[in-house]
Amino acid sequence: MSDVEAIQRYAGTLAEAPSWFTTRDGVRLRARPVRPDDAGRLLELFHRLSSESRRRRFHFNPDNLSEEVQWSTACSLADVDNRTLGGAVAAVEVDASGAEQIVGVARLGRPPGEPNSPEAEAAVVIRDDYQGRGVGTELLRRMVLLAKQMHVQTIVAVIEADNEAALRVFRALALPVEVHTQRAETEMRFTVPE
């Protein structure tokens, strides 16, 4: 991707991005910011992830967490303002009745207590049955738009070094990046376009 194409890909704002996108195999999904009322949908997403997807997302095995801890974590992850400390965008499957299921989330988080930090850490998780279908690519594109909205200058992604799928999706951002690998983790530092 050329610099001009990258600039065009990240032009505009998150609010201006189309509400719907189509996966590589033709499924239409809604993309929107995560809201506080998404806690239950995030918990449902967690339960529909494989053990490996959970471990790769949280960097430990969360399979044996109590229901109480799972619920409080889901509530915490849904409580984002998309302006200062944290933000997240979701890919949502919508059925004929309008009921929503989250199939993927891309999130940015600044260090606790640092609402003006120029850096934010990225995380992404896609439900296993939607992996490899372009959902992560679309959510990361929108995450860059969210970073611009939050005035983040650098997106930091820490990925297990053997997680080729995640590394490939992050590389597809086509932004200036510094990459360092040590102790089985790869840190990618992306410069957010203005």
C-alpha positions in Angstrom: 0.0 0.0 0.0 1.4 3.4 -1.0 1.5 6.4 1.4 -1.3 8.0 -0.6 -3.5 4.8 -0.2 -2.7 4.7 3.5 -3.7 8.4 3.9 -7.0 7.7 2.1 -7.7 4.6 4.1 -7.5 6.6 7.3 -9.1 9.8 6.1 -12.1 11.2 7.9 -13.4 10.3 11.3 -14.8 7.2 13.0 -18.3 8.9 12.9 -18.0 9.3 9.1 -17.1 5.6 8.5 -19.9 3.5 7.1 -22.0 1.7 9.7 -21.9 -1.6 7.8 -19.2 -3.6 6.1 -19.1 -6.9 4.3 -16.8 -9.9 5.2 -14.7 -11.5 2.5 -17.4 -14.2 2.2 -20.3 -11.8 1.9 -21.7 -11.5 5.5 -22.9 -7.9 6.4 -21.8 -6.8 9.9 -22.4 -3.5 11.7 -19.4 -1.7 13.1 -20.0 0.6 16.0 -18.3 1.8 19.2 -18.6 -0.4 22.3 -21.2 0.9 24.8 -21.7 0.2 28.5 -24.8 -1.9 27.7 -22.5 -4.3 25.8 -21.2 -6.1 28.9 -23.6 -9.1 28.4 -22.7 -9.3 24.7 -18.9 -9.2 25.5 -19.4 -12.0 28.0 -21.2 -14.0 25.3 -18.3 -13.3 23.0 -15.9 -14.5 25.6 -17.8 -17.8 26.0 -17.8 -18.4 22.2 -14.0 -18.0 21.9 -11.8 -21.1 21.9 -9.4 -21.5 24.8 -6.5 -20.6 22.4 -8.3 -17.3 21.3 -8.9 -16.4 25.0 -5.3 -17.1 25.9 -3.9 -15.1 23.0 -6.2 -12.1 23.7 -5.6 -11.9 27.5 -2.0 -13.3 27.5 -2.9 -15.9 30.1 -5.4 -18.8 30.4 -8.7 -17.2 31.6 -10.7 -20.4 31.2 -11.1 -21.0 35.0 -12.1 -17.5 36.1 -15.2 -17.4 38.3 -18.5 -16.1 36.8 -18.2 -13.1 39.1 -14.8 -12.2 37.7 -15.9 -12.8 34.1 -18.9 -10.5 34.6 -16.9 -7.7 36.3 -14.3 -7.9 33.6 -17.0 -7.7 30.9 -18.5 -4.6 32.6 -15.1 -3.0 32.8 -14.3 -3.7 29.1 -17.7 -2.2 28.1 -17.1 0.9 30.2 -15.2 3.0 27.6 -15.6 6.7 26.7 -13.9 6.6 23.3 -12.2 9.9 24.2 -9.6 9.6 26.9 -8.5 6.5 28.7 -10.1 3.9 26.5 -12.1 3.2 23.4 -13.3 0.2 21.5 -15.1 -0.7 18.3 -17.1 -3.8 17.7 -18.2 -5.9 14.8 -21.8 -6.9 15.4 -24.0 -9.6 13.8 -27.6 -8.4 13.7 -30.4 -10.8 13.2 -33.8 -10.2 11.6 -35.3 -9.1 15.0 -32.5 -6.5 15.5 -30.8 -8.6 18.3 -27.0 -8.1 18.3 -24.1 -10.5 18.9 -20.6 -9.1 19.0 -18.2 -11.1 16.8 -15.1 -9.0 17.3 -13.6 -6.1 19.2 -10.7 -3.8 18.7 -9.7 -1.8 21.7 -7.3 1.0 22.7 -6.3 1.7 26.2 -4.1 4.4 27.6 -2.1 3.8 30.8 -4.3 4.1 33.9 -4.5 7.7 35.1 -2.8 9.1 31.9 -5.7 10.5 29.8 -3.3 12.6 27.7 -0.7 9.9 27.0 0.4 10.0 23.4 0.4 6.2 23.4 -2.4 3.6 23.7 -2.1 -0.2 23.7 -4.2 -2.1 21.2 -6.0 -5.4 21.6 -8.2 -7.3 19.2 -10.2 -10.4 19.4 -12.4 -12.1 16.8 -14.8 -14.9 17.4 -13.2 -18.1 16.0 -15.9 -18.7 13.3 -15.2 -15.2 12.0 -11.4 -15.3 11.9 -9.8 -15.1 8.5 -12.8 -13.3 7.0 -11.6 -9.7 7.1 -13.3 -8.7 10.4 -10.0 -8.0 12.2 -8.7 -5.9 9.3 -11.8 -3.8 9.2 -11.9 -3.4 13.0 -8.2 -2.3 13.1 -8.9 0.2 10.4 -11.6 1.7 12.5 -9.3 1.5 15.6 -6.9 3.8 13.8 -9.8 6.2 13.2 -10.6 5.9 16.9 -6.9 6.6 17.8 -7.2 9.8 15.8 -10.4 10.8 17.6 -8.6 10.1 21.0 -5.5 12.1 19.9 -3.3 9.1 20.2 0.0 9.4 18.4 1.3 5.9 18.8 -0.6 2.6 18.9 1.3 -0.2 20.7 0.4 -3.8 20.1 2.1 -6.6 22.1 1.5 -10.0 20.4 2.8 -13.5 21.0 5.6 -13.9 18.6 4.1 -17.2 17.2 0.7 -15.6 16.6 1.2 -15.2 12.8 -2.5 -14.4 12.1 -2.5 -11.4 14.5 0.9 -10.2 13.3 -0.3 -10.4 9.7 -3.5 -8.4 10.5 -1.5 -5.7 12.3 1.0 -5.5 9.5 -1.9 -4.9 7.1 -2.4 -1.5 8.8 0.3 -0.2 6.4 1.4 2.5 8.9 4.9 3.4 9.9 5.9 0.8 12.4 8.8 -0.2 14.7 8.9 -3.9 15.6 10.9 -5.5 18.4 10.7 -9.2 19.4 12.0 -10.6 22.7 10.9 -13.3 25.2 8.4 -14.7 22.8 6.5 -11.4 22.4 6.5 -9.0 19.5 5.9 -5.3 20.2 4.7 -3.3 17.3 4.6 0.5 17.6 2.5 2.2 14.9 2.5 6.0 14.1 -1.0 7.2 13.8 -1.6 9.4 10.7 -2.8 13.0 11.3 
